[in-house]
Amino acid sequence: MAGRIPPAFIDDLLNRVDIVDLINGRIPLKKAGKDYQACCPFHDEKTPSFTVSRDKQFYHCFGCGVHGSAIGFLMDYDNMGFVEAIEELAQQAGIEVPREDDGKPQGPDPRPLYETLEKAARFYAWQLRQHPSAQQAIDYLKARGLSGEIASTFNIGYAPPGWDNLISQLGKDKGSLEQLKKVGLTAESESSDRCYDRMRERIIFPIRDHRGRTIGFGGRVLGDDKPKYLNSPETPVFHKGRELYGLYEARKALHHLKRLLVVEGYMDVVALAQYDIRYAVATLGTATTAEHLEKLFRTCPEVAFCFDGDRAGREAGWKALQTALPLMSEGREARFLFLPEGEDPDSMVREEGTEAFEERIRTATPLSNFLFDRLGEQVDMTSLDGRARLANLAKPMLSQLPQGVFREMMYHRLGEMVELAPAQLDESQKPRHRNRPRPSTKQAPPKPMTLMQRTIGLVLQHPEIIQEANLPTGWQNLNLPGADLLQELLEFLLSRPMLTPGALLERWRGRDEYRHLVKLHSQELTISAETVVPELRDCLIRLEKQSLEEELKQLLQKESQKSISDSERQRLNQLLRHGRE
């Protein structure tokens, strides 16, 4: 449903969830003092530096710096969005996510659509088991080498012959018929107003989203009907340009995916899974889109495209490369695998087996080689004219690459091929102003924490200490960076006394101060539990002193300029007496 998730619900949800149990379900943790440790799942390391705190409900890696709450972990590890992560935690806790009416128009509730699609998926799966004509579908699947286990994993079903099998089961009233129409499972006859089942006499492949919800279907015909493959139309919950068949199943089979293989059809995905290659996905009758690629790269750092080796396959690969170029930021890798002509992943893996096919994937052509090889075929590299033409062909493509090491290396490679310096090829690297001083490459030593930063760090790491009575308040008029933030933190914690550090930080997610707060939370303060309260009190007293000194300085300046009022003079005398005491 549309609407904002109440912040108080997120607080309560994080209090219900134990981050240690959540992470331990994905990465084995070992007890290390009062905390838990593991090798970091976000970078390669041999010595564990990834720490999870049950007290703080927070994780932090001292190696690569990743950190966050249970919500942040699902976003980082399971590649979920913020709302998706909240919904996942709520589902695990067995509670419904409430929504606030923020005054904006609310869209229709999609839950009835998901329910209809799930009922249809169960109907098709049951038809594969019990319908009299299902043997033809079963024989086909067995001939393709599929086991019952894999068919069950992908929830493969069967749409029997006939015009109203699904309608007779799920469309018994006007409302349910309308739902079937909205999710694209029925169509209307052009010659009459009668509805009929869209999927008939086909093997059915349910398409699932990241949460495992059925959002659409693909159907492969068993007879000679056309088209051979039929997909659900666009609906409020299904968009072909965003979704990928098999991605949910891949993430479920392999929690930490290192690579995803993009193939062309449902049967390729399922057949590869049968041979224990569980990281294949397929687009849904469309070319790979930028949205597809963003989803893939959020899931893992390497994407391999698999195409037929014929001309059409290579053209499809070239289009995929052009789509990928603007998305090739640091740490991402794209490869291109072209199979022998007449072969597809299904036939190849059955012919040569898992190990040989995976070797093809591992040694697939890198994006850089594919790009330069393809462009090199169009020019005569033995002539100056040919090399100049290569530069002109390559420059517009390389300019789409994000700034970073990969872009620099691609320009360096082009420079070697055309015998020019990379700076002469990359327009973005050409200086716009002469005699501009070059920035220093020396890294400045880390700055020590300021008094304000240490105070905020204490509050973040030990929010329970705010319940101590009689904390100094004279610092609150201090005109220093961070003073407003510190006051906001203290006031908020007084109203929400039971928050863990992880839940507290989530309240600032999306705000400019969030990254600064996370950094302060993660810094080592080297302080014992017994001295936390005295330390905070001392910090606030010192801030109060700074505030008084600043006020005195301003009043003395006004007095020297003879612009001081009577009330300000009284305050000045009060501060001067206070300083002598």
C-alpha positions, 0 to 999 in steps of 0.5 A, spaced: 500 500 500 502 507 499 503 511 504 509 513 509 511 507 514 511 510 521 517 512 524 515 509 531 513 502 528 520 502 525 523 503 532 519 498 535 520 493 529 528 493 530 526 492 538 523 486 536 529 483 531 535 480 534 540 482 529 545 477 531 540 471 529 538 475 523 546 475 520 547 468 523 542 465 519 546 468 513 553 468 515 556 463 521 558 468 527 562 466 533 562 469 540 568 474 541 567 477 548 560 480 548 560 481 541 560 476 535 565 476 529 565 473 522 569 474 516 566 480 512 561 478 507 562 485 503 570 484 502 575 478 502 579 477 508 582 472 512 582 475 519 575 476 522 574 484 522 566 484 521 563 485 528 556 484 530 553 487 537 547 484 540 547 490 545 547 495 540 543 492 535 549 494 530 554 491 525 560 494 523 566 492 519 573 495 521 576 492 515 572 496 509 567 500 514 560 497 512 555 498 518 548 498 520 542 496 523 538 489 521 535 494 516 541 496 513 544 489 513 538 486 509 539 492 504 547 491 504 547 483 504 540 481 500 540 487 496 533 490 498 531 497 498 529 500 505 522 499 504 523 492 502 527 490 508 522 493 513 517 489 510 522 483 510 523 484 517 516 485 519 514 478 515 519 475 520 516 478 526 509 476 524 506 483 524 503 488 518 507 494 516 502 500 517 502 506 513 500 513 514 496 517 510 500 523 508 495 527 505 497 524 498 492 520 493 493 513 495 494 508 489 489 502 489 491 496 494 495 491 490 494 485 495 488 482 492 492 482 485 498 478 488 493 473 492 489 472 485 496 471 482 498 466 487 491 462 487 493 461 479 500 459 480 497 453 485 492 452 480 497 451 474 501 447 479 496 442 481 494 441 473 501 439 472 499 433 477 492 431 476 489 433 469 488 428 464 492 431 459 498 433 463 502 427 461 504 431 455 507 436 459 510 431 464 513 427 458 516 434 455 519 436 461 522 429 463 525 429 455 529 436 457 532 432 463 528 436 469 527 432 475 521 433 480 525 437 485 527 442 480 520 443 477 517 444 484 523 449 486 520 453 480 513 452 481 512 449 474 505 448 472 500 446 466 495 450 463 490 445 460 486 445 453 480 449 454 478 456 454 475 457 461 479 452 466 482 458 470 476 462 469 471 456 472 476 455 478 478 463 480 472 467 476 466 465 479 463 472 480 464 479 477 469 481 482 474 475 481 473 476 474 475 483 474 481 481 478 483 475 473 483 481 467 487 486 471 493 481 472 493 479 465 490 472 466 484 473 461 482 476 455 476 478 451 474 476 445 474 481 439 467 478 436 463 478 443 464 480 450 466 473 453 472 472 457 477 466 456 483 464 459 490 467 456 494 461 457 492 454 454 495 448 453 502 450 455 507 449 460 507 455 465 513 458 468 511 463 474 515 469 475 516 471 482 519 478 484 524 479 490 520 477 495 517 471 492 511 473 490 508 471 483 507 477 479 506 474 472 507 468 468 510 465 462 507 459 458 511 455 453 506 452 447 506 444 447 502 444 440 504 448 434 500 454 436 504 461 436 507 464 439 511 459 442 512 463 448 507 467 451 508 472 457 503 476 461 502 483 459 504 489 463 499 489 469 500 494 475 504 489 479 508 486 473 513 490 468 517 486 463 523 491 463 524 491 470 523 483 472 528 477 471 525 470 471 529 466 476 532 472 480 528 470 486 530 462 485 538 464 484 538 468 491 534 463 495 539 458 492 545 462 493 545 467 499 551 471 497 551 471 489 558 472 486 556 472 479 549 472 475 548 469 468 543 472 463 540 467 458 534 468 453 529 463 456 525 460 461 527 453 459 535 455 459 534 458 466 531 451 469 535 447 465 542 450 468 539 449 475 538 442 473 545 442 472 547 445 479 548 452 475 543 456 480 545 463 478 542 464 471 536 469 470 532 471 463 529 477 461 522 476 459 521 477 452 525 484 451 532 486 451 536 487 457 534 494 460 538 499 464 533 497 470 535 490 469 542 491 469 541 495 476 537 490 479 543 485 477 549 489 479 545 491 486 545 483 487 552 481 485 558 485 482 559 480 475 554 479 470 555 475 464 551 475 458 550 468 454 547 469 447 547 464 441 554 465 436 550 467 430 549 474 427 543 475 431 546 473 438 552 478 437 547 484 435 544 482 441 550 482 445 552 489 442 546 492 444 547 489 451 554 492 452 551 499 450 546 498 455 551 496 460 556 502 459 553 507 463 552 503 469 560 500 469 562 503 476 567 501 480 567 494 482 562 492 477 564 487 471 560 484 465 562 479 460 559 476 454 559 468 452 557 466 445 555 459 444 557 455 438 551 456 432 545 452 433 546 451 441 543 454 447 545 453 454 540 448 455 543 443 449 550 445 451 550 444 459 547 437 457 552 435 452 558 437 456 556 438 463 556 443 469 564 443 469 565 445 462 559 450 461 562 453 468 569 454 465 565 457 459 562 462 463 569 464 467 573 465 461 567 469 457 569 475 453 570 481 458 566 487 456 573 491 454 575 486 449 568 485 446 568 492 445 575 493 442 574 487 438 568 489 435 570 496 433 577 493 431 573 489 426 570 495 422 577 499 421 584 498 418 588 498 424 595 498 420 593 505 417 593 512 420 586 513 417 584 506 420 586 508 427 583 515 427 577 512 425 577 507 431 578 513 436 572 516 433 568 510 434 570 509 441 570 515 444 563 516 444 562 510 447 567 510 453 565 517 454 559 514 457 563 510 462 562 513 470 569 516 472 573 511 475 579 506 474 575 502 469 574 508 465 581 510 465 584 503 463 579 503 457 582 510 455 589 507 456 587 501 452 584 505 446 591 510 447 595 504 446 591 502 440 591 508 436 598 511 439 595 517 443 596 519 450 589 517 454 588 525 456 588 527 448 582 522 448 578 523 454 575 530 453 573 530 461 580 530 463 582 536 459 584 542 463 579 547 462 583 553 466 591 554 465 596 554 470 591 551 475 595 548 481 595 540 481 592 538 488 596 535 493 596 527 493 598 527 500 593 524 505 592 528 511 592 525 518 585 523 521 583 529 525 582 528 532 575 528 535 572 535 537 569 536 544 562 536 540 563 530 536 565 526 542 559 528 546 555 526 540 559 519 539 557 518 547 550 519 546 550 515 540 553 509 543 550 509 549 543 512 548 541 509 555 545 514 559 540 520 557 535 518 562 540 520 567 537 526 571 540 533 572 545 533 565 547 540 564 543 544 559 547 551 559 551 549 552 544 549 548 545 556 546 552 554 543 553 557 536 557 551 534 556 546 528 553 540 531 549 543 537 543 543 534 544 536 532 546 534 539 540 537 542 535 534 537 538 527 539 537 528 547 530 531 546 528 525 541 531 520 546 528 523 552 521 521 548 524 514 546 528 511 552 528 504 550 532 505 543 538 501 541 543 505 538 542 501 531 534 503 532 537 510 533 541 511 527 535 509 523 531 515 525 536 519 521 537 515 515 536 519 509 538 525 512 544 529 511 547 528 518 546 520 517 553 519 514 556 523 520 552 520 525 554 513 523 562 515 523 561 517 530 558 511 532 563 507 529 569 510 532 572 507 538 571 512 544 576 508 549 571 508 555 569 503 560 561 502 562 562 505 569 565 512 566 560 513 561 555 518 565 561 522 568 564 523 561 558 525 558 556 530 564 564 533 563 563 534 556 556 537 557 560 542 562 565 543 558 561 545 552 557 549 557 563 553 558 565 554 551 558 557 550 559 562 556 566 564 553 562 565 546 557 569 550 562 573 554 566 575 548 560 577 544 558 582 549 565 585 550 565 586 543 558 590 543 561 594 549 567 596 546 563 598 540 558 602 545 552 598 542 550 594 548 543 595 551 542 595 559 539 588 559 546 586 555 550 590 560 547 586 566 548 579 563 555 582 562 556 583 569 553 577 571 558 573 566 564 577 569 562 575 576 561 568 574 568 568 571 571 571 578 568 566 582 
